[in-house]
Amino acid sequence: MMMIYYVEDDTNIRDLVVYTLNQSGLEAKGFENAEEFFAECREQMPDMVLLDIMLPGDDGLTILKRIKGDKKTSAMPVIMITAKGTEYDKVIGLDSGADDYIVKPFGMMELVARVRALQRRTVANSSSDVLTSGELTIDRAKRIVTVAGKRVELTYKEFELLFLLMKNKGTVFTRERLLEAVWDYSYEGGTRTVDVHIQTLRQKLGQCASMIETVRGVGYRFGG
């Protein structure tokens, strides 16, 4: 059974979420702060983490960066849960490696649906995929990208974006579709975060940058 850890300092919200997840057939445990969370992680690693941003001590973003910065947990799916709803906070959380973002107040059934959707996506993406196009190679299982044999360091979202485009070579993706596919996020605002990620991705790919093509007025595709 999937084990979910929820870090939230509000006891009432934490208990309700944990109860709901357990009643929905998902095993869950709640923690008040980062110290309690990481102490439990040393005993048992979760399969998914739900993080509130506003926490005493280390906040949710700090915890997120520790999770994504450790090779042992970098692929662990994370959903950010917070009262903050500004575009800036959403982008910061997602760009730091979060897989989804829910704003308080939220319905319990919505939360369960998001968790199950992320669970399905994680299982579907867990297979070992190695894609190669010219001098560019991406290994999803090992999370390694190389250009002409030299390793290229990408952020979590840059990696997912590149993999999606390469796997669907020749397919044109709108910015909105990329947001939904890579961030799994219904974006109510500009799509500049996609353009920024494409720009930095091209810079890092160097001689292979031109493989990611801009389709004017539509979006992007991997031409190879």
C-alpha positions as CSV (number, residue, x, y, z in Angstrom):
1,M,0.0,0.0,0.0
2,M,1.2,3.5,-0.8
3,M,2.6,5.5,2.2
4,I,1.9,9.2,2.2
5,Y,3.5,11.7,4.6
6,Y,1.8,15.0,5.3
7,V,3.7,17.9,6.9
8,E,1.3,20.5,8.4
9,D,1.5,22.5,11.6
10,D,-2.3,23.0,11.9
11,T,-3.5,19.9,13.9
12,N,-7.1,20.1,12.7
13,I,-6.2,20.2,9.0
14,R,-3.5,17.6,9.4
15,D,-5.7,15.1,11.2
16,L,-8.6,15.6,8.7
17,V,-6.3,15.0,5.7
18,V,-4.7,11.9,7.2
19,Y,-8.1,10.5,8.2
20,T,-9.5,11.1,4.7
21,L,-6.5,9.5,3.0
22,N,-6.7,6.5,5.3
23,Q,-10.4,6.1,4.7
24,S,-9.8,6.3,1.0
25,G,-7.5,3.2,1.1
26,L,-4.2,5.2,1.2
27,E,-1.9,4.8,4.2
28,A,-0.9,8.2,5.6
29,K,1.0,9.8,8.5
30,G,1.0,13.4,9.7
31,F,3.9,15.5,11.0
32,E,4.0,18.9,12.5
33,N,7.4,20.1,11.3
34,A,10.5,19.2,9.3
35,E,12.3,17.6,12.2
36,E,9.6,15.1,12.8
37,F,9.2,14.4,9.1
38,F,12.9,13.7,8.4
39,A,13.2,11.6,11.6
40,E,10.4,9.3,10.3
41,C,12.0,9.2,6.9
42,R,15.1,7.7,8.4
43,E,12.9,4.9,9.7
44,Q,10.6,4.5,6.6
45,M,10.6,6.3,3.3
46,P,7.2,7.5,2.0
47,D,5.9,6.9,-1.5
48,M,4.6,10.5,-1.7
49,V,4.8,13.7,0.3
50,L,2.3,16.5,0.9
51,L,3.9,19.7,2.1
52,D,2.4,22.9,3.6
53,I,4.6,25.9,2.8
54,M,4.1,27.9,6.0
55,L,5.7,25.8,8.7
56,P,7.6,26.5,12.0
57,G,11.3,26.1,11.5
58,D,12.2,24.9,8.0
59,D,9.3,25.8,5.7
60,G,7.8,23.6,3.0
61,L,10.0,25.0,0.2
62,T,13.1,24.2,2.3
63,I,11.9,20.7,2.9
64,L,11.1,20.3,-0.8
65,K,14.6,21.4,-1.8
66,R,16.1,18.9,0.6
67,I,14.0,16.1,-0.9
68,K,14.8,17.0,-4.5
69,G,18.4,17.7,-3.8
70,D,19.0,14.1,-2.4
71,K,19.6,11.4,-5.1
72,K,17.8,8.9,-2.9
73,T,14.6,11.0,-2.8
74,S,14.8,13.2,-5.9
75,A,12.2,11.3,-7.8
76,M,9.7,11.2,-4.9
77,P,6.4,12.8,-5.9
78,V,5.5,15.9,-3.9
79,I,2.3,18.0,-3.7
80,M,2.5,21.5,-2.1
81,I,-0.5,22.5,0.0
82,T,-0.7,26.1,1.1
83,A,-2.9,29.1,1.8
84,K,-0.8,31.1,-0.6
85,G,-2.4,31.4,-4.0
86,T,-0.4,34.0,-5.8
87,E,1.2,33.1,-9.2
88,Y,4.7,33.8,-7.8
89,D,4.3,31.2,-5.0
90,K,2.9,28.6,-7.4
91,V,5.8,29.1,-9.8
92,I,8.4,28.9,-7.1
93,G,7.0,25.7,-5.7
94,L,6.7,24.0,-9.1
95,D,10.1,25.2,-10.3
96,S,11.6,23.8,-7.1
97,G,10.4,20.4,-8.1
98,A,6.9,20.0,-6.8
99,D,4.7,17.8,-8.9
100,D,1.4,19.5,-8.1
101,Y,0.0,22.4,-6.0
102,I,-3.2,22.7,-4.1
103,V,-4.4,26.0,-2.5
104,K,-6.3,26.1,0.8
105,P,-9.2,25.8,1.3
106,F,-9.6,22.6,-0.7
107,G,-12.1,19.8,-0.8
108,M,-11.0,16.4,0.6
109,M,-12.2,14.6,-2.5
110,E,-10.2,17.0,-4.7
111,L,-7.1,16.2,-2.6
112,V,-7.7,12.4,-2.9
113,A,-8.2,12.8,-6.7
114,R,-5.0,14.7,-7.1
115,V,-3.1,12.2,-5.0
116,R,-4.4,9.3,-7.1
117,A,-3.7,11.1,-10.3
118,L,-0.1,11.7,-9.3
119,Q,0.2,8.1,-8.2
120,R,-0.9,6.9,-11.6
121,R,1.4,9.2,-13.4
122,T,4.4,8.2,-11.2
123,V,3.7,4.5,-11.9
124,A,3.4,5.1,-15.6
125,N,6.6,7.0,-15.7
126,S,8.6,4.5,-13.6
127,S,9.7,2.3,-16.5
128,S,13.3,2.6,-17.8
129,D,13.3,4.8,-20.8
130,V,16.4,5.8,-22.8
131,L,15.9,8.1,-25.8
132,T,18.6,9.2,-28.2
133,S,18.5,11.7,-31.0
134,G,21.9,12.5,-32.6
135,E,24.3,13.6,-29.9
136,L,21.5,13.9,-27.3
137,T,20.6,11.0,-25.0
138,I,18.2,11.0,-22.0
139,D,17.9,8.2,-19.5
140,R,14.7,8.5,-17.5
141,A,15.4,5.7,-15.0
142,K,18.9,7.1,-14.1
143,R,17.8,10.7,-14.7
144,I,20.9,11.4,-16.8
145,V,21.1,13.6,-19.9
146,T,24.2,13.7,-22.1
147,V,25.2,15.8,-25.1
148,A,28.1,14.4,-27.2
149,G,28.9,12.1,-24.3
150,K,29.1,14.8,-21.7
151,R,26.6,14.9,-18.8
152,V,24.3,17.9,-18.7
153,E,22.7,18.9,-15.3
154,L,19.0,19.8,-15.6
155,T,16.5,20.7,-13.0
156,Y,13.6,18.3,-12.3
157,K,11.2,20.2,-14.5
158,E,13.7,20.8,-17.3
159,F,14.3,17.0,-17.4
160,E,10.6,16.2,-17.5
161,L,10.0,18.8,-20.2
162,L,12.8,17.5,-22.4
163,F,11.7,13.9,-21.9
164,L,8.2,14.7,-22.9
165,L,9.2,16.5,-26.1
166,M,11.7,13.8,-27.1
167,K,9.3,11.0,-26.5
168,N,6.8,12.7,-28.7
169,K,9.2,13.8,-31.4
170,G,7.5,15.9,-34.1
171,T,4.4,16.6,-32.0
172,V,3.7,20.2,-31.4
173,F,2.8,21.1,-27.8
174,T,1.0,24.3,-26.9
175,R,2.3,26.0,-23.7
176,E,-0.9,25.2,-21.9
177,R,-0.6,21.5,-22.8
178,L,3.0,21.5,-21.6
179,L,1.9,23.0,-18.3
180,E,-0.7,20.3,-17.8
181,A,1.6,17.5,-18.8
182,V,4.8,18.5,-17.0
183,W,3.4,20.4,-14.1
184,D,0.0,18.7,-14.0
185,Y,-1.3,22.1,-13.2
186,S,-4.3,24.1,-14.4
187,Y,-2.5,27.4,-14.9
188,E,-4.7,30.5,-14.5
189,G,-2.3,33.1,-15.8
190,G,0.5,33.6,-18.2
191,T,2.5,30.7,-19.6
192,R,5.9,32.5,-19.3
193,T,7.2,29.7,-17.0
194,V,7.2,27.4,-20.0
195,D,9.2,29.8,-22.2
196,V,11.7,30.4,-19.4
197,H,12.2,26.6,-19.0
198,I,12.6,26.2,-22.8
199,Q,15.2,29.0,-22.9
200,T,17.3,27.6,-20.0
201,L,17.0,24.1,-21.4
202,R,18.3,25.2,-24.8
203,Q,21.2,27.0,-23.2
204,K,22.2,23.8,-21.3
205,L,21.9,21.6,-24.4
206,G,24.4,23.6,-26.3
207,Q,25.0,22.2,-29.7
208,C,21.7,20.3,-29.5
209,A,19.6,23.4,-28.6
210,S,18.1,23.7,-32.1
211,M,16.4,20.3,-31.6
212,I,13.8,22.0,-29.6
213,E,11.9,24.0,-32.2
214,T,9.6,26.9,-31.7
215,V,6.3,26.7,-33.7
216,R,5.3,30.3,-34.1
217,G,1.9,31.0,-32.7
218,V,1.5,27.5,-31.3
219,G,4.2,26.3,-29.0
220,Y,7.1,23.9,-29.2
221,R,8.2,20.5,-30.6
222,F,11.3,18.3,-30.6
223,G,12.5,18.1,-34.2
224,G,15.6,16.0,-33.5
